[in-house]
């Protein structure tokens, strides 16, 4: 069975959570399933990046430097705990630093210009995912699971509506088949950035906040997956937010139309557009608790 598994910010946001992710992916692999993993940024990282960029627009580049250190500390804590072997530890830390240096440079430019364009905002907004995929792939590799990190800018082609881009499915499907299918055939698990894509000229875009769900269903449709699994921190789709209503119940089954309507009216279970790609292909989506 081919499964696209998406792990959100809380699911990749701590040492314990990442160990859980590793166990889930290994279990699926050992069962004989082919797996594509989609990951969000570590919890809180995207908000930090966006705040740093917006502060730079107003002339405050010091916040960006603080953001650099705070995000580096989040990743370093995980890397020190889960990748003690220097074979994995040092190269990954170097990659994280390269991405954070790029963030610094962008914020310096934004500070000089005094302008944060939608295009620049999309580049910065997706940096947390680019760090996260490298981290998750390295952790899987360190646990004897063959994995490869991939930026979705190589896979998902979109229009140029920065901040809420829409996928161009035919060329996206071609790229996914060309890049992901050979990896799966070789027993390698692709670990793909959620939330981001790129225009046909290669300019990074984002699919809107919460867009990692959308990434998972886009890839699911492009690859003809058997199922898409959205891993989160609640027991599936519930009748209410369990943090607000303690006795909320899990809904065992919903139609595509029902879950799409719930998302449209504000339920935070799925990105509002996420159901569209799989609905057309009748690919089941499961909402699961890590």
MARMI-423950 format. One record per residue (C-alpha): x, y negated, z negated; chain; residue in three letters; residue number from 1. Coordinates in nm, 4 decimals, padded with zeros to 6 digits. Each point is the difference from the previous one (the first is absolute). Layout:
BEGIN
{site {X,Y,Z},A,ALA,NUM}
...
***
This chain:
BEGIN
{site {00.0000,00.0000,00.0000},A,UNK,1}
{site {00.1247,-00.3500,00.0844},A,UNK,2}
{site {-00.0692,-00.2449,-00.2835},A,UNK,3}
{site {00.0734,-00.3716,-00.0182},A,UNK,4}
{site {00.0472,-00.0895,-00.3676},A,UNK,5}
{site {-00.0057,-00.3614,-00.1152},A,UNK,6}
{site {00.1400,-00.1020,-00.3393},A,UNK,7}
{site {-00.0877,-00.3460,-00.1326},A,UNK,8}
{site {00.2000,-00.2446,-00.2101},A,UNK,9}
{site {-00.0763,00.1588,-00.3370},A,UNK,10}
{site {00.0784,00.3455,00.1421},A,UNK,11}
{site {00.3541,-00.1101,00.0963},A,UNK,12}
{site {00.0393,-00.2638,-00.2702},A,UNK,13}
{site {00.1812,00.1863,-00.2787},A,UNK,14}
{site {00.2379,00.2869,-00.0698},A,UNK,15}
{site {-00.2800,00.2292,-00.1218},A,UNK,16}
{site {-00.2238,-00.0875,00.2942},A,UNK,17}
{site {00.2739,00.0694,00.2545},A,UNK,18}
{site {00.0735,00.3362,-00.1598},A,UNK,19}
{site {-00.3700,00.0778,00.0398},A,UNK,20}
{site {00.0107,-00.1018,00.3676},A,UNK,21}
{site {00.2999,00.2268,00.0556},A,UNK,22}
{site {-00.1868,00.2917,-00.1557},A,UNK,23}
{site {-00.3104,-00.0596,00.2123},A,UNK,24}
{site {00.1965,-00.0159,00.3250},A,UNK,25}
{site {00.2102,00.3066,-00.0872},A,UNK,26}
{site {-00.3119,00.1989,-00.0832},A,UNK,27}
{site {-00.1541,-00.0812,00.3388},A,UNK,28}
{site {00.3217,00.0866,00.1814},A,UNK,29}
{site {00.0361,00.3290,-00.1884},A,UNK,30}
{site {-00.3595,00.0809,00.0940},A,UNK,31}
{site {00.1046,-00.0283,00.3663},A,UNK,32}
{site {-00.1698,-00.3312,00.0784},A,UNK,33}
{site {00.1546,-00.2622,00.2247},A,UNK,34}
{site {00.0026,-00.3308,-00.1880},A,UNK,35}
{site {00.0390,-00.3643,00.0983},A,UNK,36}
{site {00.0425,-00.2273,-00.3028},A,UNK,37}
{site {-00.1098,-00.3654,00.0010},A,UNK,38}
{site {00.1098,-00.2164,-00.2916},A,UNK,39}
{site {-00.0757,-00.3450,-00.1329},A,UNK,40}
{site {00.2468,-00.2316,-00.1690},A,UNK,41}
{site {00.0726,00.0648,-00.3669},A,UNK,42}
{site {-00.2818,-00.1436,-00.2113},A,UNK,43}
{site {00.0275,-00.3794,-00.0272},A,UNK,44}
{site {00.2832,-00.0361,00.2545},A,UNK,45}
{site {-00.2094,-00.1529,00.2797},A,UNK,46}
{site {-00.1490,-00.2635,-00.2317},A,UNK,47}
{site {00.3512,-00.0905,-00.1170},A,UNK,48}
{site {00.1263,-00.0335,00.3577},A,UNK,49}
{site {-00.2938,-00.2145,00.1086},A,UNK,50}
{site {00.0300,-00.2240,-00.3038},A,UNK,51}
{site {00.3718,-00.0480,00.0656},A,UNK,52}
{site {-00.0702,-00.0993,00.3606},A,UNK,53}
{site {-00.2759,-00.2440,-00.0961},A,UNK,54}
{site {00.2179,-00.1608,-00.2652},A,UNK,55}
{site {00.2765,-00.0390,00.2578},A,UNK,56}
{site {-00.2429,-00.1857,00.2267},A,UNK,57}
{site {-00.0410,-00.2590,-00.2761},A,UNK,58}
{site {00.3776,-00.0333,-00.0356},A,UNK,59}
{site {00.0531,00.2426,-00.2894},A,UNK,60}
{site {00.2480,00.2605,00.1263},A,UNK,61}
{site {00.1066,00.0949,-00.3532},A,UNK,62}
{site {-00.3179,00.2081,-00.0367},A,UNK,63}
{site {00.1047,00.2049,00.3034},A,UNK,64}
{site {00.3343,00.0749,-00.1671},A,UNK,65}
{site {-00.1841,00.1090,-00.3147},A,UNK,66}
{site {-00.2296,00.2140,00.2146},A,UNK,67}
{site {00.3042,00.1648,00.1570},A,UNK,68}
{site {00.1309,00.0988,-00.3425},A,UNK,69}
{site {-00.3383,00.1165,-00.1311},A,UNK,70}
{site {-00.0691,00.2261,00.2980},A,UNK,71}
{site {00.3569,00.1292,-00.0016},A,UNK,72}
{site {-00.0417,00.0897,-00.3684},A,UNK,73}
{site {-00.3235,00.1928,00.0751},A,UNK,74}
{site {00.1738,00.2088,00.2655},A,UNK,75}
{site {00.3255,00.0390,-00.1921},A,UNK,76}
{site {-00.1855,00.1468,-00.2986},A,UNK,77}
{site {-00.1480,00.2692,00.2233},A,UNK,78}
{site {00.3202,00.0613,00.1959},A,UNK,79}
{site {00.2094,00.0341,-00.3163},A,UNK,80}
{site {-00.2492,00.2496,-00.1456},A,UNK,81}
{site {-00.0871,00.2131,00.3032},A,UNK,82}
{site {00.3051,-00.0251,00.2260},A,UNK,83}
{site {00.2969,00.0470,-00.2299},A,UNK,84}
{site {00.2051,00.1616,00.2790},A,UNK,85}
{site {00.2017,-00.2762,00.1703},A,UNK,86}
{site {-00.0749,00.1667,00.3352},A,UNK,87}
{site {-00.3514,-00.1418,-00.0280},A,UNK,88}
{site {00.0369,-00.2710,-00.2645},A,UNK,89}
{site {00.2565,-00.2345,00.1560},A,UNK,90}
{site {-00.1217,-00.0071,00.3634},A,UNK,91}
{site {-00.3607,-00.0595,-00.1091},A,UNK,92}
{site {00.0959,-00.2814,-00.2354},A,UNK,93}
{site {00.1997,-00.1571,00.2831},A,UNK,94}
{site {-00.3050,00.0152,00.2323},A,UNK,95}
{site {-00.2235,-00.1607,-00.2645},A,UNK,96}
{site {00.2528,-00.2798,-00.0412},A,UNK,97}
{site {00.0164,-00.0600,00.3766},A,UNK,98}
{site {-00.3781,-00.0428,00.0122},A,UNK,99}
{site {00.0013,-00.2323,-00.3019},A,UNK,100}
{site {00.2817,-00.2067,00.1557},A,UNK,101}
{site {-00.2200,-00.0315,00.3098},A,UNK,102}
{site {-00.2825,-00.1227,-00.2254},A,UNK,103}
{site {00.2362,-00.2588,-00.1518},A,UNK,104}
{site {00.1028,-00.1242,00.3446},A,UNK,105}
{site {-00.3612,-00.0332,00.1126},A,UNK,106}
{site {-00.0916,-00.1934,-00.3143},A,UNK,107}
{site {00.2977,-00.2321,00.0511},A,UNK,108}
{site {-00.1257,-00.0744,00.3527},A,UNK,109}
{site {-00.3556,-00.0517,-00.1246},A,UNK,110}
{site {00.1344,-00.2405,-00.2639},A,UNK,111}
{site {00.1930,-00.2026,00.2582},A,UNK,112}
{site {-00.2965,-00.0178,00.2381},A,UNK,113}
{site {-00.2601,-00.0477,-00.2719},A,UNK,114}
{site {-00.2320,00.2280,00.1955},A,UNK,115}
{site {-00.1111,00.3605,-00.0430},A,UNK,116}
{site {-00.1508,00.1207,00.3266},A,UNK,117}
{site {-00.2364,00.3001,00.0211},A,UNK,118}
{site {00.2667,00.1803,00.2026},A,UNK,119}
{site {00.2665,-00.0523,-00.2697},A,UNK,120}
{site {-00.2492,00.0950,-00.2702},A,UNK,121}
{site {-00.0620,00.3357,00.1693},A,UNK,122}
{site {00.3730,00.0754,00.0195},A,UNK,123}
{site {00.0389,-00.0709,-00.3734},A,UNK,124}
{site {-00.3223,00.1747,-00.1023},A,UNK,125}
{site {00.1173,00.3302,00.1490},A,UNK,126}
{site {00.3417,00.0077,-00.1650},A,UNK,127}
{site {-00.1219,00.1873,-00.3076},A,UNK,128}
{site {-00.1183,00.2877,00.2188},A,UNK,129}
{site {00.3328,00.0077,00.1836},A,UNK,130}
{site {00.1808,00.0424,-00.3320},A,UNK,131}
{site {-00.2516,00.2545,-00.1270},A,UNK,132}
{site {00.0247,00.2397,00.2961},A,UNK,133}
{site {00.3756,00.0192,-00.0304},A,UNK,134}
{site {-00.0313,00.0722,-00.3710},A,UNK,135}
{site {-00.2681,00.2678,00.0375},A,UNK,136}
{site {00.1831,00.1723,00.2883},A,UNK,137}
{site {00.3238,00.0098,-00.2026},A,UNK,138}
{site {-00.1791,00.1440,-00.3042},A,UNK,139}
{site {-00.1582,00.2722,00.2154},A,UNK,140}
{site {00.3362,00.0809,00.1618},A,UNK,141}
{site {00.1624,00.0192,-00.3435},A,UNK,142}
{site {-00.2688,00.2554,-00.0943},A,UNK,143}
{site {00.0725,00.2248,00.2993},A,UNK,144}
{site {-00.2844,-00.1344,00.2129},A,UNK,145}
{site {00.1195,-00.1096,00.3434},A,UNK,146}
{site {-00.1324,-00.3513,00.0582},A,UNK,147}
{site {00.0653,-00.3054,00.2159},A,UNK,148}
{site {-00.1008,-00.3602,-00.0668},A,UNK,149}
{site {-00.1664,-00.1827,00.2898},A,UNK,150}
{site {-00.1174,-00.3593,00.0307},A,UNK,151}
{site {-00.3482,-00.0097,00.1538},A,UNK,152}
{site {00.1192,-00.2867,00.2203},A,UNK,153}
{site {00.1340,00.2838,00.2188},A,UNK,154}
{site {-00.3331,00.1843,-00.0005},A,UNK,155}
{site {-00.3039,-00.2263,-00.0299},A,UNK,156}
{site {-00.0450,-00.2559,00.2768},A,UNK,157}
{site {-00.2416,-00.2814,-00.0814},A,UNK,158}
{site {-00.1368,-00.3267,00.1300},A,UNK,159}
{site {00.1527,-00.3245,-00.1286},A,UNK,160}
{site {-00.2589,-00.0889,-00.2630},A,UNK,161}
{site {00.2530,-00.0477,-00.2794},A,UNK,162}
{site {-00.1364,00.0898,-00.3417},A,UNK,163}
{site {-00.2721,00.2316,00.1329},A,UNK,164}
{site {00.1240,00.1586,00.3203},A,UNK,165}
{site {-00.1949,00.2690,00.1852},A,UNK,166}
{site {00.1683,00.3115,00.1408},A,UNK,167}
{site {00.0257,00.0668,00.3726},A,UNK,168}
{site {-00.0803,00.3692,-00.0144},A,UNK,169}
{site {00.1132,00.1433,00.3381},A,UNK,170}
{site {00.3615,-00.1291,-00.0211},A,UNK,171}
{site {00.0039,00.0736,-00.3755},A,UNK,172}
{site {-00.1006,00.3617,00.0663},A,UNK,173}
{site {00.2747,00.0302,00.2633},A,UNK,174}
{site {00.2646,-00.1268,-00.2416},A,UNK,175}
{site {-00.1200,00.2191,-00.2860},A,UNK,176}
{site {00.0065,00.3093,00.2193},A,UNK,177}
{site {00.3463,-00.0885,00.1314},A,UNK,178}
{site {00.1583,-00.0825,-00.3382},A,UNK,179}
{site {-00.1897,00.1977,-00.2635},A,UNK,180}
{site {-00.0892,00.3258,00.1743},A,UNK,181}
{site {00.3661,00.1052,00.0552},A,UNK,182}
{site {00.0793,-00.0658,-00.3672},A,UNK,183}
{site {-00.2967,00.2075,-00.1118},A,UNK,184}
{site {00.1030,00.2745,00.2400},A,UNK,185}
{site {00.3451,00.0052,-00.1624},A,UNK,186}
{site {-00.1484,00.0277,-00.3498},A,UNK,187}
{site {00.0799,-00.3605,-00.0924},A,UNK,188}
{site {-00.2559,-00.2094,-00.1921},A,UNK,189}
{site {-00.0311,-00.3519,00.1449},A,UNK,190}
{site {-00.0369,-00.2643,-00.2731},A,UNK,191}
{site {-00.1646,-00.3014,00.1636},A,UNK,192}
{site {-00.0523,-00.3552,-00.1207},A,UNK,193}
{site {-00.3617,-00.0820,-00.0685},A,UNK,194}
{site {-00.1541,-00.3408,00.0723},A,UNK,195}
{site {00.2253,-00.1083,00.2884},A,UNK,196}
{site {00.0231,00.0283,00.3768},A,UNK,197}
{site {00.1430,-00.2059,00.2835},A,UNK,198}
{site {-00.1135,-00.1751,00.3151},A,UNK,199}
{site {00.0990,00.1400,00.3379},A,UNK,200}
{site {00.2940,-00.2439,00.0004},A,UNK,201}
{site {00.1186,00.1405,-00.3354},A,UNK,202}
{site {-00.1115,-00.2794,-00.2355},A,UNK,203}
{site {-00.1042,00.1426,-00.3422},A,UNK,204}
{site {-00.3664,-00.0275,-00.0983},A,UNK,205}
{site {-00.2112,00.1162,-00.2935},A,UNK,206}
{site {-00.3383,00.1736,-00.0030},A,UNK,207}
{site {-00.1395,-00.2001,-00.2939},A,UNK,208}
{site {00.0378,00.0609,-00.3739},A,UNK,209}
{site {-00.0733,00.3589,-00.0881},A,UNK,210}
{site {00.1006,00.0876,00.3546},A,UNK,211}
{site {00.1923,00.3158,-00.0909},A,UNK,212}
{site {-00.3318,00.1894,00.0075},A,UNK,213}
{site {-00.0467,-00.1322,00.3530},A,UNK,214}
{site {00.3512,00.1141,00.0944},A,UNK,215}
{site {-00.0817,00.3520,-00.1190},A,UNK,216}
{site {-00.3189,00.0267,00.2033},A,UNK,217}
{site {00.1649,-00.1551,00.3086},A,UNK,218}
{site {00.2761,00.2619,-00.0178},A,UNK,219}
{site {-00.2551,00.2705,-00.0716},A,UNK,220}
{site {-00.1886,-00.0808,00.3168},A,UNK,221}
{site {00.3157,-00.0491,00.2087},A,UNK,222}
{site {00.1332,00.3424,-00.1009},A,UNK,223}
{site {-00.3337,00.1835,-00.0022},A,UNK,224}
{site {00.0451,00.0831,-00.3698},A,UNK,225}
{site {-00.2247,00.2549,-00.1684},A,UNK,226}
{site {-00.0560,-00.2268,-00.3019},A,UNK,227}
{site {00.1084,-00.3312,-00.1542},A,UNK,228}
{site {00.0583,-00.0036,-00.3760},A,UNK,229}
{site {-00.0011,-00.3315,-00.1870},A,UNK,230}
{site {00.1777,00.0497,-00.3328},A,UNK,231}
{site {-00.0942,-00.2514,-00.2690},A,UNK,232}
{site {-00.0438,-00.0293,-00.3780},A,UNK,233}
{site {-00.3733,00.0723,-00.0221},A,UNK,234}
{site {-00.2025,00.3175,00.0581},A,UNK,235}
{site {-00.1156,-00.0651,00.3538},A,UNK,236}
{site {-00.2796,-00.2378,00.1002},A,UNK,237}
{site {-00.1884,-00.0946,-00.3144},A,UNK,238}
{site {-00.3387,-00.1542,-00.0714},A,UNK,239}
{site {00.1721,-00.3009,-00.1608},A,UNK,240}
{site {00.3447,-00.1207,-00.1033},A,UNK,241}
{site {00.0881,00.2331,-00.2939},A,UNK,242}
{site {00.1995,-00.2801,-00.1632},A,UNK,243}
{site {-00.3240,-00.1974,-00.0255},A,UNK,244}
{site {-00.2561,00.2812,-00.0327},A,UNK,245}
{site {00.1507,00.2815,-00.2118},A,UNK,246}
{site {-00.2661,00.2571,00.0914},A,UNK,247}
{site {00.0341,-00.0504,00.3792},A,UNK,248}
{site {-00.0438,00.3257,00.1937},A,UNK,249}
{site {00.1858,00.1400,00.2997},A,UNK,250}
{site {-00.2039,00.0191,00.3209},A,UNK,251}
{site {00.0714,00.3478,00.1440},A,UNK,252}
{site {-00.0611,-00.0839,00.3674},A,UNK,253}
{site {-00.0749,-00.3074,00.2099},A,UNK,254}
{site {-00.0642,-00.0505,00.3683},A,UNK,255}
{site {00.2355,-00.2236,00.1996},A,UNK,256}
{site {-00.2815,-00.2562,00.0220},A,UNK,257}
{site {-00.0540,-00.0020,-00.3767},A,UNK,258}
{site {00.3648,-00.0441,-00.0964},A,UNK,259}
{site {00.0451,-00.2616,00.2716},A,UNK,260}
{site {-00.2937,-00.1968,-00.1368},A,UNK,261}
{site {00.1362,00.0244,-00.3546},A,UNK,262}
{site {00.3382,-00.1335,00.1143},A,UNK,263}
{site {-00.1637,-00.2797,00.1981},A,UNK,264}
{site {-00.1909,-00.1146,-00.3089},A,UNK,265}
{site {00.3106,-00.0082,-00.2180},A,UNK,266}
{site {00.0684,00.3473,-00.1409},A,UNK,267}
{site {00.3781,00.0257,-00.0275},A,UNK,268}
{site {00.0194,00.3701,00.0778},A,UNK,269}
{site {00.0990,-00.0473,00.3645},A,UNK,270}
{site {00.1125,-00.2819,00.2282},A,UNK,271}
{site {-00.3183,-00.1221,00.1775},A,UNK,272}
{site {00.1337,00.1016,00.3436},A,UNK,273}
{site {00.1590,00.3270,-00.1094},A,UNK,274}
{site {-00.2914,00.2260,00.0800},A,UNK,275}
{site {-00.0243,-00.1090,00.3655},A,UNK,276}
{site {00.2836,00.2048,00.1550},A,UNK,277}
{site {-00.0957,00.3274,-00.1700},A,UNK,278}
{site {-00.3731,-00.0485,00.0427},A,UNK,279}
{site {00.0394,00.0135,00.3769},A,UNK,280}
{site {00.1959,00.3237,-00.0266},A,UNK,281}
{site {-00.2050,00.1506,-00.2886},A,UNK,282}
{site {00.3151,00.0523,-00.2086},A,UNK,283}
{site {-00.0924,00.0565,-00.3675},A,UNK,284}
{site {00.1441,-00.2406,-00.2584},A,UNK,285}
{site {00.0541,00.1102,-00.3594},A,UNK,286}
{site {00.0460,-00.2440,-00.2888},A,UNK,287}
{site {00.2165,00.1733,-00.2603},A,UNK,288}
{site {00.1510,-00.0826,-00.3386},A,UNK,289}
{site {00.3773,00.0453,-00.0342},A,UNK,290}
***
